[in-house]
Amino acid sequence: MTDTLLSLLTNRDALTKAALDHFVLRQWESGEHFGQVPLHLLPNYKAFESFPWEKIDCMLTKIVKQQDDGLSFGFDMFPPKSAAKGDMHVHPLSSRLITVLEGYGTAIVQTYSGKMAKKEVGPGEVILFPHATPHCFWGAEHQPMVVEVLLGPYVPFEHPLHTVCPIKAKKVAKAYPDLFKPCEVAELESVAAKVTELQKQGLVELSEHQVMDWGDEFIRELGGFEVEET
């Protein structure tokens, strides 16, 4: 798996959403949901300080590049275990290839066999999974963990299918399987409209998206927003 990962990440500028989806699905189905790459391949997330951190779900995130085909590049910062409130969740519309850049933490992901795999991870370690796969991450006991994320497409936080708990996701996927198919950028609005209409009819129940009370100190330190003087 390392050689394939090396090729993919070395040539990331030529990567497409279709190629990422195919690679992630093939590796995940082969039981290669964890991997590792040399540290020299890791990008420097601090070079993107002009992009603000945002609070999303149980983490901080910033998207720094989006291609026309929906492939997106970004960084996530997961809270320390002592502050983590993240639960298992799924992203119904996009696959993920995640590489740890800084810090240490815990990764939990559902495998192709249906079992949950848990691993303590650090810089250079890779976690990948296709759309709608239950997963969860958090940092070390008192330190956050920063990762690079390759995904496609990027689904805005306000989209009803940005994040869904596994139990509700399973119910929705069983009743409306078309909603949980890999999604193209141009389809995001129509999918959101369908879900919203089903919610209005009481046919689909989803939890309200929330953000955790963590991360303001990193947002201030790393330039996410300016703090007005009083």
Secondary structure, 3 states (H helix, E strand, C coil): CHHHHHHHHHCHHHCCHHHHHHHHHHHHHCCCCEEECCHHHCCCHHHHCCCCCEEECCEEEEEEEECCCCCEEEEEEECCCCCCCCCCEECCCCEEEEEEEECCEEEEEECCCCCEEEEEECCCEEEEECCCCCEEEEECCCCCEEEEEEEECCCCCCCCCCCECHHHHHHHHHHCHHHHCCCCHHHHHHHHHHHHHHHHCCCCCCCCCCCCCCCHHHHHHCCCCCCCCC
